[in-house]
Amino acid sequence: MVDVGLFISYILIGVCVLTAVGMPLVKAFGDPDSLKKMGIGVGALLVVFVISYLIADGTPQGDASGTTAKMVGAGIYTFYILALGAVGGIVYTEIKKAAE
């Protein structure tokens, strides 16, 4: 019984992922400007991750290999950069609203 429920859950997760990724793409192909903006956003995320990967330390820790340690470090640095950007954006918006 558990196997059937797990299989159905996998199917539903797959449908949700396809819908969540597919619907914005379908809408974006109808509007080239939004496709361009989406490409810029994805490119910016890739640049942040590449920078994070380059500055990450690949020293193995415990059972993790050097590659795994480098990817984990890159993920952590990416999170820090994006979180700092989000907080900076919030502060900038609040200061701009207060100045008006």
C-alpha positions as CSV (number, residue, x, y, z in Angstrom):
1,M,0.0,0.0,0.0
2,V,2.9,2.4,0.8
3,D,4.5,1.7,-2.6
4,V,1.3,2.7,-4.5
5,G,0.9,5.9,-2.5
6,L,4.6,6.8,-3.0
7,F,4.3,6.1,-6.8
8,I,1.2,8.4,-7.0
9,S,3.1,11.1,-5.0
10,Y,6.0,11.0,-7.5
11,I,3.5,11.3,-10.4
12,L,1.8,14.3,-8.7
13,I,5.1,16.0,-7.9
14,G,6.2,15.5,-11.5
15,V,2.9,17.1,-12.8
16,C,3.3,20.0,-10.4
17,V,6.9,20.6,-11.5
18,L,6.0,20.5,-15.2
19,T,3.1,22.9,-14.6
20,A,5.2,25.3,-12.5
21,V,8.0,25.4,-15.1
22,G,5.9,25.0,-18.2
23,M,3.2,27.6,-17.7
24,P,5.5,30.6,-17.3
25,L,7.5,29.4,-20.4
26,V,4.3,29.1,-22.4
27,K,3.3,32.7,-21.4
28,A,6.8,34.0,-22.0
29,F,7.0,32.7,-25.6
30,G,3.8,34.8,-26.2
31,D,5.6,37.9,-25.0
32,P,9.2,38.3,-26.1
33,D,9.9,41.1,-23.6
34,S,9.1,38.8,-20.7
35,L,11.3,36.1,-22.2
36,K,14.2,38.5,-22.4
37,K,13.6,39.6,-18.7
38,M,13.5,35.9,-17.6
39,G,16.7,35.2,-19.5
40,I,18.4,38.2,-17.8
41,G,17.3,36.9,-14.4
42,V,18.5,33.3,-15.0
43,G,21.8,34.7,-16.4
44,A,22.3,36.8,-13.2
45,L,21.6,33.7,-11.0
46,L,24.2,31.8,-13.1
47,V,26.8,34.5,-12.7
48,V,26.2,34.6,-8.9
49,F,26.6,30.8,-8.7
50,V,29.8,30.8,-10.9
51,I,31.3,33.5,-8.7
52,S,30.3,31.5,-5.6
53,Y,31.8,28.4,-7.0
54,L,35.1,30.1,-7.8
55,I,35.4,31.5,-4.2
56,A,34.3,28.3,-2.5
57,D,36.8,26.1,-0.7
58,G,37.0,22.6,-2.0
59,T,38.7,21.1,1.1
60,P,37.1,17.7,1.9
61,Q,35.4,17.5,5.3
62,G,34.7,14.1,6.8
63,D,33.2,11.7,4.3
64,A,32.5,14.4,1.6
65,S,34.7,14.5,-1.4
66,G,36.4,17.7,-2.6
67,T,33.8,18.2,-5.4
68,T,30.9,17.8,-2.9
69,A,32.6,20.2,-0.5
70,K,33.0,22.8,-3.3
71,M,29.4,22.5,-4.4
72,V,28.1,22.8,-0.8
73,G,30.4,25.9,-0.3
74,A,29.1,27.4,-3.5
75,G,25.5,26.8,-2.5
76,I,26.2,28.5,0.9
77,Y,27.9,31.5,-0.7
78,T,25.1,31.8,-3.3
79,F,22.6,31.9,-0.5
80,Y,24.6,34.6,1.4
81,I,24.9,36.7,-1.8
82,L,21.2,36.4,-2.7
83,A,20.1,37.0,0.9
84,L,22.2,40.1,1.2
85,G,20.8,41.3,-2.1
86,A,17.2,40.8,-0.9
87,V,17.9,42.6,2.4
88,G,19.6,45.4,0.5
89,G,16.6,45.7,-1.9
90,I,14.2,45.9,1.0
91,V,16.3,48.6,2.8
92,Y,16.6,50.6,-0.5
93,T,12.9,50.4,-1.1
94,E,12.0,51.5,2.4
95,I,14.5,54.4,2.3
96,K,13.2,55.5,-1.1
97,K,9.6,55.3,0.2
98,A,10.5,57.3,3.3
99,A,12.2,60.0,1.2
100,E,9.0,60.7,-0.8
